[in-house]
Amino acid sequence: MMTVMPVAVRGPLAGLVMDRLVAWLAAEGYAQTMVPQILGVARGLSAWMDDQQLRLDGLSGGALEDFEAVYSPGVPGHVMVRARVPALRRFLVEAGYLRGVCSVRKRPRHPGRQLSLSVSAAAGQELDEWACWQREIRGISDGCIARRREWVAEFVDSLTRNDAVDWSGCDVAALNSFVSQRSLGFSPASCTLIVDALRSLMRWALITGRVERDLTGGILRTRASRVTLPRGLSLIQVEQLLAACNPRTMVTVRDRAVITVLWRLGLRAGETAGLLLDDLDWAAGRLSVVGKNQRRLTLPLPVDVGQALIAWLRARPTDAVDRALFVRLRPPIRRLTSAGISDIVKHRAHAAGLGVVHAHRLRHTAAMSVIATGGSLVEAQELLGHRSVASTRVYARTDLASLRTLTVAFGQVPR
Protein backbone atom coordinates (compact mmCIF):
# COMPACT_ATOMS: atom_id res chain seq x y z
CA MET A 1 0.00 0.00 0.00
CA MET A 2 1.45 3.37 -1.02
CA THR A 3 1.14 6.10 1.61
CA VAL A 4 1.82 9.72 0.70
CA MET A 5 1.85 12.55 3.24
CA PRO A 6 -0.62 15.31 2.29
CA VAL A 7 1.10 18.49 1.12
CA ALA A 8 -0.66 21.65 0.03
CA VAL A 9 -0.56 22.07 -3.74
CA ARG A 10 -1.37 25.31 -5.51
CA GLY A 11 -1.89 25.85 -9.18
CA PRO A 12 -3.74 24.07 -12.02
CA LEU A 13 -2.36 20.62 -11.16
CA ALA A 14 -3.70 20.68 -7.59
CA GLY A 15 -6.51 18.26 -8.39
CA LEU A 16 -4.18 15.77 -10.10
CA VAL A 17 -1.08 15.55 -7.96
CA MET A 18 -2.46 13.77 -4.92
CA ASP A 19 -5.11 11.77 -6.75
CA ARG A 20 -4.54 10.48 -10.29
CA LEU A 21 -0.76 10.88 -10.28
CA VAL A 22 -0.32 8.85 -7.10
CA ALA A 23 -2.51 6.06 -8.45
CA TRP A 24 -0.67 6.11 -11.79
CA LEU A 25 2.74 5.86 -10.11
CA ALA A 26 1.55 2.90 -8.05
CA ALA A 27 0.17 1.14 -11.13
CA GLU A 28 3.44 1.71 -13.00
CA GLY A 29 5.45 0.10 -10.20
CA TYR A 30 7.55 3.08 -9.11
CA ALA A 31 9.44 2.58 -5.85
CA GLN A 32 7.98 4.28 -2.77
CA THR A 33 11.26 6.17 -2.29
CA MET A 34 10.91 7.74 -5.75
CA VAL A 35 7.24 8.71 -5.53
CA PRO A 36 7.71 11.72 -3.18
CA GLN A 37 10.40 13.10 -5.52
CA ILE A 38 8.09 12.91 -8.55
CA LEU A 39 5.27 14.46 -6.54
CA GLY A 40 7.63 17.24 -5.49
CA VAL A 41 8.38 18.00 -9.12
CA ALA A 42 4.63 17.96 -9.90
CA ARG A 43 3.98 20.43 -7.07
CA GLY A 44 6.79 22.62 -8.38
CA LEU A 45 5.39 22.55 -11.91
CA SER A 46 1.90 23.42 -10.65
CA ALA A 47 3.23 26.39 -8.63
CA TRP A 48 5.32 27.56 -11.59
CA MET A 49 2.28 27.39 -13.88
CA ASP A 50 0.34 29.41 -11.31
CA ASP A 51 3.08 32.06 -11.24
CA GLN A 52 3.14 32.16 -15.05
CA GLN A 53 -0.69 32.37 -15.15
CA LEU A 54 -0.69 29.23 -17.30
CA ARG A 55 -3.81 27.10 -17.32
CA LEU A 56 -3.86 23.32 -17.64
CA ASP A 57 -5.21 23.47 -21.20
CA GLY A 58 -2.30 25.76 -22.09
CA LEU A 59 0.39 23.30 -20.98
CA SER A 60 2.72 22.33 -23.83
CA GLY A 61 6.02 20.58 -24.37
CA GLY A 62 7.73 23.96 -24.64
CA ALA A 63 6.31 25.09 -21.28
CA LEU A 64 7.52 21.88 -19.66
CA GLU A 65 11.01 22.49 -21.06
CA ASP A 66 10.95 26.08 -19.75
CA PHE A 67 10.06 24.80 -16.28
CA GLU A 68 12.84 22.22 -16.46
CA ALA A 69 15.37 24.85 -17.54
CA VAL A 70 14.46 27.12 -14.61
CA TYR A 71 14.35 24.49 -11.88
CA SER A 72 16.82 21.85 -13.08
CA PRO A 73 19.67 23.12 -10.84
CA GLY A 74 17.54 21.98 -7.90
CA VAL A 75 15.99 24.13 -5.19
CA PRO A 76 14.19 23.18 -1.96
CA GLY A 77 10.94 21.41 -2.85
CA HIS A 78 12.14 20.58 -6.38
CA VAL A 79 14.40 17.58 -5.85
CA MET A 80 16.12 16.09 -8.87
CA VAL A 81 13.87 17.91 -11.33
CA ARG A 82 15.67 16.85 -14.49
CA ALA A 83 15.66 13.18 -13.48
CA ARG A 84 11.96 13.12 -12.52
CA VAL A 85 10.40 15.23 -15.29
CA PRO A 86 10.29 12.26 -17.75
CA ALA A 87 7.93 10.34 -15.45
CA LEU A 88 5.72 13.40 -15.01
CA ARG A 89 5.74 14.01 -18.77
CA ARG A 90 4.58 10.45 -19.45
CA PHE A 91 1.73 10.83 -16.96
CA LEU A 92 0.55 14.09 -18.50
CA VAL A 93 0.69 12.63 -22.03
CA GLU A 94 -1.13 9.41 -21.12
CA ALA A 95 -3.74 11.34 -19.12
CA GLY A 96 -4.40 13.57 -22.14
CA TYR A 97 -3.23 16.85 -20.59
CA LEU A 98 -0.15 17.19 -22.80
CA ARG A 99 -0.97 16.70 -26.48
CA GLY A 100 1.31 16.59 -29.51
CA VAL A 101 4.29 15.53 -27.38
CA CYS A 102 6.06 12.17 -27.22
CA SER A 103 5.91 10.57 -23.78
CA VAL A 104 9.70 10.20 -23.93
CA ARG A 105 11.67 13.17 -25.17
CA LYS A 106 14.62 12.03 -27.24
CA ARG A 107 17.90 13.84 -27.53
CA PRO A 108 18.12 15.87 -30.75
CA ARG A 109 19.95 13.96 -33.45
CA HIS A 110 21.47 17.17 -34.79
CA PRO A 111 22.30 19.56 -31.90
CA GLY A 112 21.76 23.15 -32.93
CA ARG A 113 19.47 22.12 -35.82
CA GLN A 114 16.33 21.18 -33.96
CA LEU A 115 13.13 21.22 -35.99
CA SER A 116 10.36 23.60 -35.05
CA LEU A 117 7.13 21.85 -34.00
CA SER A 118 5.24 24.97 -32.90
CA VAL A 119 2.49 25.53 -35.48
CA SER A 120 -0.87 27.26 -35.63
CA ALA A 121 -4.03 25.45 -34.53
CA ALA A 122 -5.21 25.20 -38.14
CA ALA A 123 -1.93 23.70 -39.31
CA GLY A 124 -1.91 21.32 -36.36
CA GLN A 125 -5.37 20.04 -37.27
CA GLU A 126 -4.28 19.42 -40.87
CA LEU A 127 -1.19 17.58 -39.69
CA ASP A 128 -3.30 15.45 -37.33
CA GLU A 129 -5.66 14.46 -40.17
CA TRP A 130 -2.69 13.61 -42.39
CA ALA A 131 -1.23 11.49 -39.57
CA CYS A 132 -4.54 9.63 -39.19
CA TRP A 133 -4.58 8.88 -42.94
CA GLN A 134 -1.01 7.57 -42.84
CA ARG A 135 -1.76 5.34 -39.87
CA GLU A 136 -5.13 3.94 -40.93
CA ILE A 137 -4.84 3.84 -44.72
CA ARG A 138 -1.11 3.50 -45.39
CA GLY A 139 -0.18 1.48 -42.29
CA ILE A 140 2.74 3.78 -41.41
CA SER A 141 4.27 3.39 -37.95
CA ASP A 142 3.80 6.10 -35.33
CA GLY A 143 7.54 6.76 -35.22
CA CYS A 144 7.71 7.40 -38.96
CA ILE A 145 4.60 9.60 -38.79
CA ALA A 146 6.17 11.71 -36.04
CA ARG A 147 9.39 12.18 -38.02
CA ARG A 148 7.49 13.13 -41.17
CA ARG A 149 5.50 15.66 -39.18
CA GLU A 150 8.74 17.23 -37.94
CA TRP A 151 10.02 17.64 -41.48
CA VAL A 152 6.97 19.31 -43.02
CA ALA A 153 5.18 21.05 -40.12
CA GLU A 154 6.77 24.37 -41.01
CA PHE A 155 5.57 24.10 -44.62
CA VAL A 156 1.94 23.49 -43.65
CA ASP A 157 2.16 26.33 -41.13
CA SER A 158 3.41 28.67 -43.88
CA LEU A 159 0.14 28.09 -45.77
CA THR A 160 -1.96 29.39 -42.89
CA ARG A 161 -4.08 32.43 -43.76
CA ASN A 162 -6.71 33.93 -41.43
CA ASP A 163 -6.73 30.94 -39.06
CA ALA A 164 -7.11 28.44 -41.94
CA VAL A 165 -4.71 26.52 -44.18
CA ASP A 166 -4.95 27.86 -47.74
CA TRP A 167 -3.81 25.07 -50.06
CA SER A 168 -4.37 27.24 -53.16
CA GLY A 169 -0.97 28.82 -52.57
CA CYS A 170 0.74 25.44 -52.82
CA ASP A 171 2.55 24.87 -56.12
CA VAL A 172 5.70 23.13 -57.35
CA ALA A 173 7.80 26.27 -56.92
CA ALA A 174 6.73 26.66 -53.29
CA LEU A 175 7.37 22.97 -52.58
CA ASN A 176 10.87 22.98 -54.05
CA SER A 177 11.69 26.26 -52.34
CA PHE A 178 10.75 24.68 -49.01
CA VAL A 179 12.87 21.58 -49.74
CA SER A 180 15.83 23.81 -50.60
CA GLN A 181 15.54 25.78 -47.36
CA ARG A 182 14.80 22.82 -45.09
CA SER A 183 17.67 20.76 -46.51
CA LEU A 184 20.34 23.26 -45.50
CA GLY A 185 22.83 21.59 -43.16
CA PHE A 186 21.43 18.10 -43.52
CA SER A 187 22.94 15.04 -45.19
CA PRO A 188 21.69 13.78 -48.59
CA ALA A 189 19.94 10.90 -46.81
CA SER A 190 18.04 13.33 -44.55
CA CYS A 191 17.15 15.46 -47.58
CA THR A 192 15.60 12.36 -49.16
CA LEU A 193 13.43 11.93 -46.05
CA ILE A 194 12.26 15.53 -46.36
CA VAL A 195 11.16 14.94 -49.95
CA ASP A 196 9.47 11.63 -49.07
CA ALA A 197 7.52 13.32 -46.26
CA LEU A 198 6.47 16.18 -48.51
CA ARG A 199 5.36 13.81 -51.28
CA SER A 200 3.27 11.84 -48.79
CA LEU A 201 1.67 15.07 -47.61
CA MET A 202 0.80 16.10 -51.17
CA ARG A 203 -0.65 12.65 -52.01
CA TRP A 204 -2.96 13.03 -49.03
CA ALA A 205 -3.84 16.59 -50.07
CA LEU A 206 -4.77 15.33 -53.57
CA ILE A 207 -6.83 12.38 -52.32
CA THR A 208 -8.76 14.55 -49.87
CA GLY A 209 -9.42 17.26 -52.45
CA ARG A 210 -7.26 19.94 -50.90
CA VAL A 211 -5.31 20.35 -54.15
CA GLU A 212 -6.57 19.74 -57.66
CA ARG A 213 -3.38 18.47 -59.32
CA ASP A 214 -0.82 15.82 -58.42
CA LEU A 215 2.29 17.81 -57.49
CA THR A 216 4.40 14.94 -56.17
CA GLY A 217 6.25 14.40 -59.45
CA GLY A 218 7.45 17.99 -59.43
CA ILE A 219 9.18 17.75 -56.04
CA LEU A 220 12.88 17.32 -56.80
CA ARG A 221 15.07 15.14 -54.65
CA THR A 222 18.80 15.03 -53.98
CA ARG A 223 20.43 11.90 -55.33
CA ALA A 224 21.67 10.02 -52.28
CA SER A 225 23.48 7.03 -53.74
CA ARG A 226 25.15 4.58 -51.39
CA VAL A 227 28.89 5.20 -51.55
CA THR A 228 29.83 2.81 -48.77
CA LEU A 229 29.10 -0.86 -48.23
CA PRO A 230 26.93 -2.10 -45.35
CA ARG A 231 29.11 -2.75 -42.32
CA GLY A 232 28.43 -5.96 -40.47
CA LEU A 233 30.25 -7.75 -37.69
CA SER A 234 32.46 -10.79 -38.07
CA LEU A 235 31.46 -14.00 -36.31
CA ILE A 236 34.27 -13.44 -33.81
CA GLN A 237 32.88 -9.99 -33.01
CA VAL A 238 29.38 -11.44 -32.61
CA GLU A 239 30.77 -13.98 -30.14
CA GLN A 240 32.48 -11.16 -28.24
CA LEU A 241 29.20 -9.26 -28.14
CA LEU A 242 27.34 -12.27 -26.74
CA ALA A 243 30.16 -12.98 -24.28
CA ALA A 244 29.67 -9.46 -22.89
CA CYS A 245 26.27 -10.68 -21.62
CA ASN A 246 27.90 -12.84 -18.90
CA PRO A 247 27.68 -13.50 -15.96
CA ARG A 248 24.10 -14.66 -16.17
CA THR A 249 21.71 -12.27 -14.48
CA MET A 250 18.17 -11.29 -15.44
CA VAL A 251 19.53 -8.31 -17.36
CA THR A 252 22.22 -10.22 -19.23
CA VAL A 253 19.82 -13.06 -20.12
CA ARG A 254 17.44 -10.52 -21.66
CA ASP A 255 20.23 -8.68 -23.48
CA ARG A 256 21.62 -11.94 -24.86
CA ALA A 257 18.17 -12.88 -26.20
CA VAL A 258 17.76 -9.44 -27.81
CA ILE A 259 21.15 -9.59 -29.53
CA THR A 260 20.54 -13.17 -30.71
CA VAL A 261 17.21 -12.23 -32.27
CA LEU A 262 18.74 -9.19 -33.97
CA TRP A 263 21.68 -10.89 -35.59
CA ARG A 264 20.16 -14.28 -36.38
CA LEU A 265 16.80 -13.05 -37.73
CA GLY A 266 17.93 -9.70 -39.09
CA LEU A 267 15.14 -7.76 -37.40
CA ARG A 268 15.06 -3.99 -37.07
CA ALA A 269 15.13 -2.50 -33.58
CA GLY A 270 11.50 -1.40 -33.91
CA GLU A 271 10.40 -4.85 -35.06
CA THR A 272 12.18 -6.44 -32.10
CA ALA A 273 10.58 -4.00 -29.68
CA GLY A 274 7.16 -4.80 -31.16
CA LEU A 275 7.37 -8.55 -30.61
CA LEU A 276 4.64 -10.06 -28.42
CA LEU A 277 4.51 -13.31 -26.50
CA ASP A 278 1.71 -14.37 -28.84
CA ASP A 279 4.03 -14.01 -31.85
CA LEU A 280 5.91 -17.15 -30.81
CA ASP A 281 4.61 -20.39 -32.32
CA TRP A 282 6.65 -23.02 -30.48
CA ALA A 283 4.83 -25.99 -32.04
CA ALA A 284 5.62 -24.85 -35.58
CA GLY A 285 9.01 -23.35 -34.70
CA ARG A 286 8.08 -19.98 -36.17
CA LEU A 287 8.08 -16.32 -35.18
CA SER A 288 5.59 -13.76 -36.51
CA VAL A 289 6.94 -10.24 -37.01
CA VAL A 290 5.19 -6.99 -37.95
CA GLY A 291 7.50 -5.24 -40.40
CA LYS A 292 7.35 -1.99 -42.31
CA ASN A 293 3.91 -0.77 -43.42
CA GLN A 294 2.36 -3.24 -40.97
CA ARG A 295 3.33 -6.23 -43.13
CA ARG A 296 3.29 -9.42 -41.10
CA LEU A 297 6.21 -11.75 -41.82
CA THR A 298 6.73 -15.32 -40.63
CA LEU A 299 10.30 -16.41 -39.91
CA PRO A 300 11.69 -19.79 -38.88
CA LEU A 301 12.92 -19.99 -35.31
CA PRO A 302 16.51 -21.33 -35.21
CA VAL A 303 17.53 -23.52 -32.29
CA ASP A 304 19.92 -21.00 -30.74
CA VAL A 305 17.29 -18.24 -30.94
CA GLY A 306 14.74 -20.52 -29.29
CA GLN A 307 17.16 -21.42 -26.50
CA ALA A 308 17.96 -17.76 -25.83
CA LEU A 309 14.26 -16.88 -25.75
CA ILE A 310 13.42 -19.75 -23.40
CA ALA A 311 16.13 -18.61 -20.98
CA TRP A 312 14.71 -15.08 -21.07
CA LEU A 313 11.08 -16.17 -20.66
CA ARG A 314 12.03 -18.10 -17.53
CA ALA A 315 13.53 -14.91 -16.08
CA ARG A 316 10.99 -12.42 -17.48
CA PRO A 317 9.06 -10.49 -14.78
CA THR A 318 5.56 -11.83 -14.33
CA ASP A 319 4.12 -8.42 -13.39
CA ALA A 320 4.77 -6.74 -16.76
CA VAL A 321 1.85 -4.52 -17.79
CA ASP A 322 1.52 -5.95 -21.31
CA ARG A 323 2.41 -9.02 -23.34
CA ALA A 324 5.51 -7.57 -24.97
CA LEU A 325 8.29 -10.12 -25.37
CA PHE A 326 11.07 -7.79 -24.22
CA VAL A 327 10.37 -5.53 -21.26
CA ARG A 328 12.21 -3.14 -18.97
CA LEU A 329 13.49 -4.48 -15.67
CA ARG A 330 13.08 -1.21 -13.78
CA PRO A 331 9.77 0.50 -13.08
CA PRO A 332 7.73 1.08 -15.06
CA ILE A 333 7.97 -2.56 -16.19
CA ARG A 334 6.67 -2.18 -19.72
CA ARG A 335 7.81 -2.99 -23.25
CA LEU A 336 11.22 -1.89 -24.42
CA THR A 337 11.18 0.82 -27.07
CA SER A 338 13.27 0.70 -30.23
CA ALA A 339 15.66 3.14 -28.54
CA GLY A 340 15.92 0.72 -25.61
CA ILE A 341 16.79 -2.14 -27.97
CA SER A 342 19.51 -0.02 -29.60
CA ASP A 343 20.88 0.99 -26.20
CA ILE A 344 21.29 -2.67 -25.25
CA VAL A 345 23.44 -3.29 -28.33
CA LYS A 346 25.52 -0.14 -27.77
CA HIS A 347 26.07 -0.95 -24.09
CA ARG A 348 27.15 -4.54 -24.72
CA ALA A 349 29.35 -3.55 -27.66
CA HIS A 350 31.14 -1.00 -25.50
CA ALA A 351 31.66 -3.63 -22.80
CA ALA A 352 33.08 -6.01 -25.44
CA GLY A 353 35.52 -3.37 -26.68
CA LEU A 354 33.89 -3.15 -30.13
CA GLY A 355 33.33 0.60 -30.07
CA VAL A 356 30.01 2.07 -31.21
CA VAL A 357 27.73 -0.60 -32.66
CA HIS A 358 24.09 0.17 -33.46
CA ALA A 359 21.31 -2.40 -33.63
CA HIS A 360 20.95 -2.01 -37.41
CA ARG A 361 24.50 -3.22 -37.86
CA LEU A 362 23.38 -6.65 -36.62
CA ARG A 363 20.74 -6.64 -39.38
CA HIS A 364 23.56 -6.08 -41.87
CA THR A 365 25.46 -8.93 -40.21
CA ALA A 366 22.53 -11.33 -40.73
CA ALA A 367 22.22 -10.49 -44.43
CA MET A 368 25.95 -10.69 -45.04
CA SER A 369 26.09 -14.05 -43.27
CA VAL A 370 23.46 -15.46 -45.65
CA ILE A 371 25.42 -14.32 -48.72
CA ALA A 372 28.81 -15.38 -47.33
CA THR A 373 27.60 -18.95 -46.64
CA GLY A 374 26.38 -19.44 -50.20
CA GLY A 375 22.83 -18.21 -49.82
CA SER A 376 21.10 -16.36 -52.65
CA LEU A 377 19.90 -12.77 -52.73
CA VAL A 378 16.34 -14.08 -52.66
CA GLU A 379 17.05 -15.89 -49.38
CA ALA A 380 18.55 -12.72 -47.91
CA GLN A 381 15.55 -10.76 -49.21
CA GLU A 382 13.11 -13.13 -47.49
CA LEU A 383 15.06 -12.93 -44.23
CA LEU A 384 15.12 -9.12 -44.23
CA GLY A 385 11.55 -8.77 -45.44
CA HIS A 386 12.41 -6.56 -48.42
CA ARG A 387 9.64 -6.19 -50.97
CA SER A 388 12.12 -5.98 -53.85
CA VAL A 389 15.40 -7.82 -54.33
CA ALA A 390 16.83 -4.49 -55.50
CA SER A 391 16.96 -3.39 -51.86
CA THR A 392 18.96 -6.51 -50.98
CA ARG A 393 21.34 -6.34 -53.94
CA VAL A 394 23.84 -4.13 -52.11
CA TYR A 395 24.79 -7.07 -49.87
CA ALA A 396 26.17 -8.95 -52.89
CA ARG A 397 28.95 -6.36 -53.01
CA THR A 398 30.06 -7.34 -49.49
CA ASP A 399 30.95 -10.93 -50.44
CA LEU A 400 34.52 -10.21 -51.49
CA ALA A 401 35.51 -13.89 -51.75
CA SER A 402 32.89 -14.52 -54.45
CA LEU A 403 33.61 -11.25 -56.21
CA ARG A 404 37.32 -12.14 -56.55
CA THR A 405 36.39 -15.18 -58.65
CA LEU A 406 34.81 -12.83 -61.17
CA THR A 407 37.84 -10.58 -61.58
CA VAL A 408 40.35 -10.96 -64.40
CA ALA A 409 43.99 -11.56 -63.47
CA PHE A 410 46.25 -8.58 -64.10
CA GLY A 411 47.63 -8.59 -67.65
CA GLN A 412 45.18 -11.14 -69.00
CA VAL A 413 42.42 -10.29 -71.44
CA PRO A 414 39.27 -12.44 -71.36
CA ARG A 415 38.45 -14.17 -74.63
JOGI-V657830 format. One line per field, one symbol per residue. ss: DSSP state (H for helix, E for strand, C for the rest). phi: phi as a letter, one per 40 degrees, with the letter a starting at -180 (. if undefined). psi: psi as a letter, one per 20 degrees, with the letter a starting at -180 (. if undefined). Layout:
ss->???
phi->???
psi->???
//
This chain:
ss->CCCCCCCCCCCCCHHHHCCHHHHHHHHHCCCHHHHHHHHHHHHHHHHHHHHCCCCHHHCCHHHHHHHHHHHCCCECCECCHHHHHHHHHHHHHHCCCCCCCCCCCCCCCCCCCCCCCCCCHHHHHHHHHHHHHHHHHHCCCHHHHHHHHHHHHHHHHHCEECCEECHHHCCHHHHHHHHHHHCCCCCHHHHHHHHHHHHHHHHHHHHCCCCCCCCHHHCCCCCCCCCCCCCCCCHHHHHHHHHCCCCCCHHHHHHHHHHHHHHHHCCCHHHHHCCEHHHEECCCCEEEEECHHHCEEEEECCHHHHHHHHHHHHHCCCCCCCCECCECCCCCCCECCHHHHHHHHHHHHHHCCCCCCCHHHHHHHHHHHHHHCCCCHHHHHHHHCCCCHHHCHHHHHHCHHHHHCCCCCCCCCCC
phi->.cbbccbcbbhccdcbccbcccccccccgcccccddccccccccccccccccfbcccbcbccccccccccbccgbdgbcfdccbcdcccccccccgcbbgbccbcccccbdgbcccbcbcccccccccccccccccccgccccccccccdcbdcccccccbfgaccccccbcccccccdccccdgbcdcccccccdccccdcccccccgcbcbcbcccccbccbcccbcdbbbccccccccccccbccbcccccccccccccccbgcccccccccbdcccbcccgbbcbcccfgccbbbcbccccccccccccccddcbccabccbbcbbdccbdcccccccccccccccccgcgcbccccccccccccccccgccccccccccgccbccccdcccccccccccccccdcgbbcb
psi->pppppppppqrijhihgjehgghghghikqqhhhghghhghggggghghghjlprhijprhghhhgghhgihhorpimplghhihgghghghghijioqjpqhopqqphnpilqqpjorrhghhgghghgggggghgikqqhghggghgghjhhghhiipplkqonihjorhghghggggghipiqrhghhhhgggghhgghgghghjjhqhqoihiioqqpomqoiqqpoaqrhghghhghhijqrorhghgghggghggghhikqrghhghiprhiipnhgilqpppobqkkppqpqqnqghggghhghghhippikqiakqgprqjqqpnrqqrhhhghhgggghhghikjboprhhhhggggghhgghjjrrhgghghgikqhqihhihhihiinhghhhiiqpqpiqpq.
//
